[in-house]
Amino acid sequence: MAQSFVGIDVAKNHLDVHINPCNERFRVANDPAGWAELIQRLRRRKVRLIAVEATGGYEAALVAELHAADLPVAVVNPRQVRDYARSLGRLAKTDQIDAEVLAMFAESIRPRRTPVPDEITTQIKILVTRRRQLRQMHQAEANHREHVVDTAIARSIARVNRAIEKELAWVDNEIQRVIHASPLWHRKLELLVSVPGVAETTAAAVLAGLPELGTLTRHQAAALVGVAPINRDSGTMRGKRTTHGGRAEVRKALYMPTLVAIRYNPTIRMFYERLLANGKAKMTALIACMRKLVLLLNAIIRDNQEWKPKCA
């Protein structure tokens, strides 16, 4: 039986499926009955890889079902898939076309399989996401307060922010409870917070967003976070190196810790100062420091050793 490559376009209410090389396509509901039908049909084939776009959450339950069925699935970056489609001249965009492009992407690019998340990782990721949402809501209300002159509206904003702060405290306590209930996660957290500039909330966000940490090479770790420099060279032209793609939630979690590390982590601070002395722009130096921090965190988890200046 020939190996099959599957693309699944995920919408809120339905899934469009395309299977190569047989060019089979069908649609099922995005609910438990639809997942069961999909898995039953895929089990009739020798599935090499299934590609599913990250869609902000609609794909989560489906991916969990595919993992439970022991089917190989890769959650891929939508931007990479669109760039791939453009390279093929596939500019039209419908659910069926997207599913077909995903199947082609799986067959030609062979993206890395998404690891099966354990229960703790899933739970912490949900809590970290909720914490980020609450902080955004809190900041939005604070921004509204700057332009309010009416006393009653100002009191309303204050009440809302007090409620949000109460929920933030609850989420932080839940994150701590879940982490400390797992010896493995507790140990990983201890390792990461030993690095100057990395607080417990940052460590939890990094571990939830990058569960592969400690098993990656230097290049893989930098690429997954999106801080690996990309060459822009052609012929005699030598362009500036840039960063692109990766997991935005991890980069956001590491932004402030990198700023703190530049001030208080001697290894990162000396690296930053050396880059500035060599003429690098401040933002370029900051991204390079973030990359160094990612590599340091990866090495600490890999070696199961707390941070020491000589480790960097």
Phi, psi and omega in degrees: 000131181292148177290141182249142175241129191242136171244133180234117174268123188258124170243172183299320187250348183210165177237128172260128187241137175228133182240125173253151006268006184280351177062034178274141178219144178200170180232139175227164178287148176270070178207174184306321179294318179294320178297318180297317178297317179300311182297320179299318180288324181288330181291345177282351183241165176267088187279121177274319182198142176244128178253129179228133178283146170288121186239023177082014175130333182297336183272349190300311182294320178299313181298321178298319179294320178295320176298316181298330179274004179061039176258137184286119185229142176235122174272117191247157180287124181302325180296319179297321181292319179294321177297321178296317179297318178297322180296336178267358183078017181268086184270335178294152183220107171227170180299317181293319178295319179299320179295320179295317179297321178297320177296318178294320178299316179298320183287320186268325184268329182053063180297157180298135176298139177284126181295152179287118181285138175281171185298320181295315180301315180298316182295316180292322179298319178297316181292319179296319177298317179296322178298317179296320179297316181295321178294323177294319177297318180298316180294321179298317179294322178297322177295321178297322184298329182296336186250007184263132176248340181285128184295320181296319179293321178298319178294322178298315179298319179297319179296316180299316182292326176296320178294319179295318179298324177295318178293322177299318179297320178296315180298317179299318178295322179294319177301314179298318181298314182295316182295314184287344176281347180247113180304321181295311179294322180298319179294317178299320179296316178301319180296315184289320182285353174289345179276123178304129180103346182256111177268173184296321180296321177295315180300317179296318180295320180292316181294324179288322183275342182222067183296344179284354185307131181100346180246004188258154168284171180300314181294318181297317181298313180295320182292319182294327178278340180088030180239017176276130179292136180250130180294144174233054184251142176205122182061234179271354180282137175236104184270171178290143174287140178229166174248154187200144174073206180084185185267104186299325184295328178286319177300317179297320180294331184266354185296303181294318176302327177293319177299319178293318181297326179299331180269322192244346177265112187301324180294312180292321181298313180296323178296315180297314181296323179295320179296317178296320179296333179273005175094009179287145175293154184300318181292323177298317179294323179296315179297321178296323177292323176297318177298317179297321178295318177300314180296323178295315179296320178298317180293324181294315178293318181300316185270352181055044180228136179292162186294138170221150182305325182288343180294331185280000000 
